[in-house]
Amino acid sequence: MVKRSGDRVPFDSAKVILGVHAAAKGRPVTVEQITELVGQVEEVLRLDGPEIASERIGIEVLERLRDLDQVAYVRFASVYKDFDTAADFERELGLLTKATAPKRH
């Protein structure tokens, strides 16, 4: 995995599990669901090859959290995207609402 700083470190699924678990604390998300989510992320990353940017890991986690639990999604996004203000949360909620709104025919 290539971090934002350019450092190369091995992918650590335990760190991803801890991050998702923290985001899902108090939410109706099971350990099994978190483990499955991280397994799906690992599988996608494996298919992409040995050099994966850390940003890609965060995006893959967010895509799956969006469907699993929206509160956990926003919590994870706030850390991953380094939110500083309430406007950051508002922007992300707007994106989440657009992404999950039912399609109108």
N, CA and C of each residue as an Amber inpcrd file, in Angstrom:
protein
   315
   0.8520000  -1.1690000   0.0000000   0.0000000   0.0000000   0.0000000
   0.9000000   1.2350000   0.0000000   0.4980000   2.2310000  -0.7390000
   1.2460000   3.4930000  -0.7980000   0.4490000   4.5440000  -0.0300000
   1.0430000   5.0350000   1.0440000   0.3660000   6.0440000   1.8600000
   0.4400000   7.4090000   1.1880000  -0.3310000   8.3410000   1.7040000
  -0.3400000   9.7100000   1.1460000   1.0420000  10.3450000   1.1810000
   1.8280000   9.9730000   2.1890000   3.1740000  10.5260000   2.3270000
   4.1510000   9.9450000   1.3140000   3.7180000   8.8740000   0.6170000
   4.5940000   8.2000000  -0.3260000   5.2490000   6.9620000   0.2540000
   5.1410000   6.7950000   1.5740000   5.6870000   5.6050000   2.2190000
   4.9410000   4.3670000   1.7430000   5.6640000   3.2730000   1.6540000
   5.0670000   1.9960000   1.2730000   5.0190000   1.1020000   2.5040000
   3.8340000   0.6090000   2.8120000   3.6440000  -0.2790000   3.9530000
   2.7090000  -1.4140000   3.5300000   2.8080000  -2.5500000   4.2110000
   1.8950000  -3.6430000   3.8720000   0.4550000  -3.2860000   4.2660000
  -0.4890000  -3.7820000   3.4880000  -1.8940000  -3.5980000   3.8280000
  -2.1720000  -4.3340000   5.1230000  -2.8650000  -3.6780000   6.0390000
  -3.1700000  -4.2700000   7.3410000  -4.6850000  -4.2820000   7.5220000
  -5.2900000  -5.4340000   7.2660000  -6.7440000  -5.5240000   7.3640000
  -7.2300000  -5.2660000   8.7870000  -6.4070000  -5.5790000   9.7860000
  -6.8010000  -5.3450000  11.1770000  -7.0190000  -3.8470000  11.4270000
  -6.1990000  -2.9960000  10.8230000  -6.3750000  -1.5490000  10.9860000
  -7.6770000  -1.0820000  10.3400000  -7.9980000  -1.6520000   9.1880000
  -9.2370000  -1.2840000   8.5190000 -10.4280000  -1.7480000   9.3410000
 -10.3490000  -2.9700000   9.8770000 -11.4270000  -3.4860000  10.7330000
 -11.6210000  -2.5710000  11.9340000 -10.5360000  -2.1580000  12.5730000
 -10.6450000  -1.2580000  13.7300000 -11.2960000   0.0720000  13.3510000
 -10.9260000   0.6140000  12.1960000 -11.5080000   1.8840000  11.7550000
 -12.9950000   1.7670000  11.4800000 -13.3800000   0.6920000  10.8130000
 -14.7980000   0.4890000  10.5120000 -15.5640000   0.2080000  11.7960000
 -14.9620000  -0.5800000  12.6780000 -15.6150000  -0.8870000  13.9610000
 -15.8500000   0.3880000  14.7650000 -14.8780000   1.2730000  14.7910000
 -15.0200000   2.5460000  15.5090000 -16.1370000   3.3820000  14.8900000
 -16.2050000   3.4160000  13.5670000 -17.2450000   4.1890000  12.8780000
 -18.6300000   3.6050000  13.1440000 -18.6960000   2.2940000  13.3440000
 -19.9820000   1.6160000  13.5280000 -20.3520000   1.4310000  14.9950000
 -19.5640000   1.9840000  15.9030000 -19.8340000   1.8190000  17.3340000
 -21.2390000   2.3090000  17.6760000 -21.9940000   1.4450000  18.3580000
 -23.3420000   1.8050000  18.7720000 -24.3820000   1.6820000  17.6680000
 -23.9590000   1.2350000  16.5090000 -24.8620000   1.0790000  15.3650000
 -25.2400000  -0.3950000  15.2170000 -26.3300000  -0.6810000  14.5180000
 -26.7480000  -2.0780000  14.3410000 -25.9330000  -2.7820000  13.2530000
 -24.6190000  -2.8150000  13.4660000 -23.6970000  -3.4460000  12.5240000
 -22.9500000  -4.5270000  13.2920000 -22.9480000  -5.7410000  12.7520000
 -22.3110000  -6.8580000  13.4450000 -20.8340000  -6.9720000  13.0860000
 -20.1160000  -7.6780000  13.9240000 -18.7060000  -7.9580000  13.6550000
 -18.5860000  -8.7260000  12.3430000 -19.5130000  -9.6270000  12.0960000
 -19.5010000 -10.4070000  10.8550000 -19.6590000  -9.5000000   9.6310000
 -20.5370000  -8.5140000   9.7320000 -20.7230000  -7.5810000   8.6180000
 -19.4550000  -6.7680000   8.3680000 -18.8030000  -6.3550000   9.4320000
 -17.5590000  -5.5920000   9.2960000 -16.4790000  -6.4600000   8.6670000
 -16.3620000  -7.6930000   9.1490000 -15.3660000  -8.6160000   8.6040000
 -15.6230000  -8.8850000   7.1290000 -16.8870000  -9.0610000   6.7620000
 -17.2390000  -9.2850000   5.3570000 -16.9120000  -8.0540000   4.5140000
 -17.2300000  -6.8780000   5.0190000 -16.9380000  -5.6350000   4.3030000
 -15.4440000  -5.5260000   4.0190000 -14.6250000  -5.7570000   5.0370000
 -13.1750000  -5.6430000   4.8610000 -12.6710000  -6.7380000   3.9200000
 -13.2550000  -7.9230000   3.9820000 -12.8800000  -8.9880000   3.0520000
 -13.1740000  -8.6030000   1.6150000 -14.3120000  -7.9550000   1.3920000
 -14.6630000  -7.4900000   0.0440000 -13.6600000  -6.4410000  -0.4390000
 -13.2860000  -5.5420000   0.4550000 -12.3080000  -4.5100000   0.1060000
 -10.9740000  -5.1640000  -0.2580000 -10.5360000  -6.1170000   0.5610000
  -9.2750000  -6.8120000   0.2830000  -9.2970000  -7.4880000  -1.0770000
 -10.4060000  -8.1300000  -1.4050000 -10.5200000  -8.8410000  -2.6740000
 -10.4010000  -7.8740000  -3.8580000 -11.0880000  -6.7510000  -3.7850000
 -11.0080000  -5.7440000  -4.8480000  -9.5820000  -5.2330000  -4.9810000
  -8.9270000  -4.9770000  -3.8670000  -7.5650000  -4.4500000  -3.8920000
  -6.5880000  -5.4760000  -4.4650000  -6.7900000  -6.7350000  -4.1280000
  -5.9360000  -7.7960000  -4.6540000  -5.9980000  -7.8360000  -6.1760000
  -7.1910000  -7.6310000  -6.7070000  -7.3690000  -7.6600000  -8.1540000
  -6.6880000  -6.4700000  -8.8390000  -6.4980000  -5.3860000  -8.0830000
  -5.8850000  -4.1740000  -8.6410000  -4.3650000  -4.2450000  -8.6890000
  -3.7690000  -5.2040000  -8.0170000  -2.3190000  -5.3390000  -8.0610000
  -1.6480000  -4.9760000  -6.7530000  -0.3170000  -5.0620000  -6.7420000
   0.4300000  -4.8980000  -5.4900000   0.5730000  -3.4570000  -4.9900000
   0.4840000  -2.4800000  -5.8690000   0.6740000  -1.0830000  -5.4660000
  -0.6800000  -0.3830000  -5.3920000  -1.2380000  -0.3060000  -4.1970000
  -2.5450000   0.2990000  -3.9830000  -2.3720000   1.5690000  -3.1550000
  -2.9590000   2.6520000  -3.6050000  -2.9150000   3.9040000  -2.8380000
  -3.8590000   3.7900000  -1.6470000  -3.4620000   4.3540000  -0.5190000
  -4.2980000   4.2980000   0.6770000  -5.6570000   4.9500000   0.4290000
  -5.6830000   5.9600000  -0.4430000  -6.9520000   6.6190000  -0.7690000
  -7.9430000   5.6230000  -1.3600000  -7.4330000   4.6870000  -2.1450000
  -8.2970000   3.6830000  -2.7730000  -8.9560000   2.8130000  -1.7050000
  -8.2300000   2.4890000  -0.6540000  -8.7740000   1.6730000   0.4250000
  -9.9370000   2.4150000   1.0720000  -9.7310000   3.6820000   1.3850000
 -10.7890000   4.4800000   2.0020000 -12.0230000   4.5780000   1.1350000
 -11.8340000   4.7570000  -0.1630000 -12.9690000   4.8570000  -1.0840000
 -13.7410000   3.5480000  -1.1250000 -13.0180000   2.4370000  -1.1710000
 -13.6810000   1.1250000  -1.1940000 -14.4770000   0.8920000   0.0840000
 -13.9130000   1.2760000   1.2230000 -14.6250000   1.1240000   2.4980000
 -15.8800000   1.9950000   2.4940000 -15.7450000   3.2400000   2.0710000
 -16.8860000   4.1520000   2.0550000 -18.0160000   3.6490000   1.1510000
 -17.6570000   3.1150000  -0.0050000 -18.6930000   2.6070000  -0.9070000
 -19.5280000   1.5220000  -0.2420000 -18.8630000   0.6590000   0.5270000
 -19.5850000  -0.4290000   1.1830000 -20.3240000   0.0380000   2.4380000
 -19.7490000   0.9770000   3.1620000 -20.4220000   1.5070000   4.3550000
 -21.6960000   2.2570000   3.9890000 -21.7080000   2.9100000   2.8330000
 -22.8880000   3.6590000   2.3870000 -24.1150000   2.7460000   2.3920000
 -23.9260000   1.5180000   1.9200000 -25.0400000   0.5770000   1.8630000
 -25.3050000  -0.1090000   3.1950000 -24.2870000  -0.2490000   4.0110000
 -24.4230000  -0.9650000   5.2780000 -25.0530000  -0.1020000   6.3750000
 -24.5250000   1.1070000   6.5670000 -25.0280000   1.9730000   7.6370000
 -24.5820000   3.4040000   7.3540000 -25.5430000   4.2760000   7.1270000
 -25.2180000   5.6440000   6.7290000 -24.5410000   6.4470000   7.8290000
 -24.8770000   6.1860000   9.0890000 -24.2200000   6.9080000  10.1840000
 -22.7530000   6.4850000  10.2680000 -22.4960000   5.1970000  10.1570000
 -21.1160000   4.7090000  10.1610000 -20.3540000   5.2780000   8.9680000
 -21.0440000   5.3990000   7.8390000 -20.4360000   5.9900000   6.6470000
 -19.9540000   7.4120000   6.9400000 -20.8250000   8.2300000   7.5150000
 -20.4700000   9.6300000   7.7860000 -19.3520000   9.7030000   8.8180000
 -19.4030000   8.8480000   9.8230000 -18.3300000   8.8320000  10.8240000
 -16.9940000   8.4750000  10.1860000 -16.9850000   7.4270000   9.3700000
 -15.7510000   7.0150000   8.7060000 -15.2600000   8.1120000   7.7710000
 -16.1800000   8.6980000   7.0180000 -15.8210000   9.7710000   6.0900000
 -15.2150000  10.9560000   6.8350000 -15.7320000  11.2450000   8.0240000
 -15.2300000  12.4110000   8.7600000 -13.7700000  12.2450000   9.1500000
 -13.3590000  11.0180000   9.4210000 -11.9560000  10.7650000   9.7500000
 -11.1390000  10.6340000   8.4720000 -11.6300000   9.8350000   7.5490000
 -10.9070000   9.5780000   6.3010000 -10.6840000  10.8560000   5.4990000
 -11.7180000  11.6950000   5.4320000 -11.6260000  12.9320000   4.6540000
 -11.2040000  14.1300000   5.4940000 -10.9130000  13.8920000   6.7770000
 -10.3710000  14.9180000   7.6690000 -11.2700000  16.1520000   7.7600000
 -12.5190000  15.9360000   8.1450000 -13.4680000  17.0460000   8.2760000
 -12.9840000  18.0180000   9.3420000 -13.1330000  19.3080000   9.0450000
 -12.7430000  20.3650000   9.9800000 -13.9270000  21.1900000  10.4660000
 -14.9760000  21.2450000   9.6630000 -16.0950000  22.1250000   9.9890000
 -17.4230000  21.4030000   9.7890000 -18.4750000  22.0150000  10.2850000
 -19.8180000  21.4800000  10.0750000 -20.1570000  21.4590000   8.5900000
 -19.6100000  22.3950000   7.8360000 -19.8620000  22.4340000   6.3950000
 -19.3440000  21.1720000   5.7080000 -18.2570000  20.6010000   6.2380000
 -17.7410000  19.3440000   5.6780000 -18.7770000  18.2320000   5.8410000
 -19.3980000  18.1870000   7.0200000 -20.4410000  17.1860000   7.2720000
 -21.6480000  17.4310000   6.3670000 -22.0410000  18.6850000   6.2490000
 -23.1930000  19.0220000   5.4020000 -22.9490000  18.6170000   3.9550000
 -21.7640000  18.8860000   3.4590000 -21.4240000  18.5240000   2.0800000
 -21.5030000  17.0040000   1.8980000 -20.9500000  16.2670000   2.8420000
 -20.9420000  14.8080000   2.7360000 -22.3490000  14.2420000   2.8510000
 -23.1700000  14.8310000   3.7240000 -24.5630000  14.3770000   3.8360000
 -25.3200000  14.6420000   2.5420000 -25.0220000  15.7530000   1.8890000
 -25.6390000  16.0470000   0.6000000 -25.2510000  15.0140000  -0.4430000
 -23.9830000  14.6420000  -0.4630000 -23.5130000  13.6150000  -1.3970000
 -24.1480000  12.2640000  -1.0750000 -24.2470000  11.9570000   0.2070000
 -24.8460000  10.6870000   0.6300000 -26.3180000  10.6270000   0.2510000
 -27.0210000  11.7210000   0.4480000 -28.4420000  11.7720000   0.1210000
 -28.6550000  11.5890000  -1.3780000 -27.8270000  12.2380000  -2.1910000
 -27.9220000  12.0810000  -3.6460000 -27.6430000  10.6430000  -4.0620000
 -26.6380000  10.0290000  -3.4350000 -26.2270000   8.6810000  -3.8150000
 -27.2340000   7.6290000  -3.4100000 -28.0290000   7.9040000  -2.3650000
 -28.9410000   6.8860000  -1.8550000 -30.4040000   7.2050000  -2.1240000
 -30.6670000   8.3480000  -2.7260000 -32.0640000   8.7230000  -2.9980000
 -32.6550000   7.7680000  -4.0330000 -33.9250000   7.4010000  -3.8450000
 -34.5580000   6.5400000  -4.8450000 -34.6780000   7.2690000  -6.1760000
 -34.5200000   6.5150000  -7.2310000 -34.6290000   7.0900000  -8.5740000
 -36.0970000   7.3930000  -8.8820000 -36.3230000   8.5610000  -9.4420000
 -37.6850000   8.9490000  -9.8220000 -37.8850000   8.6470000 -11.2910000
 -39.0350000   8.1220000 -11.6330000 -39.3130000   7.7560000 -13.0200000
 -40.2440000   8.7480000 -13.6630000
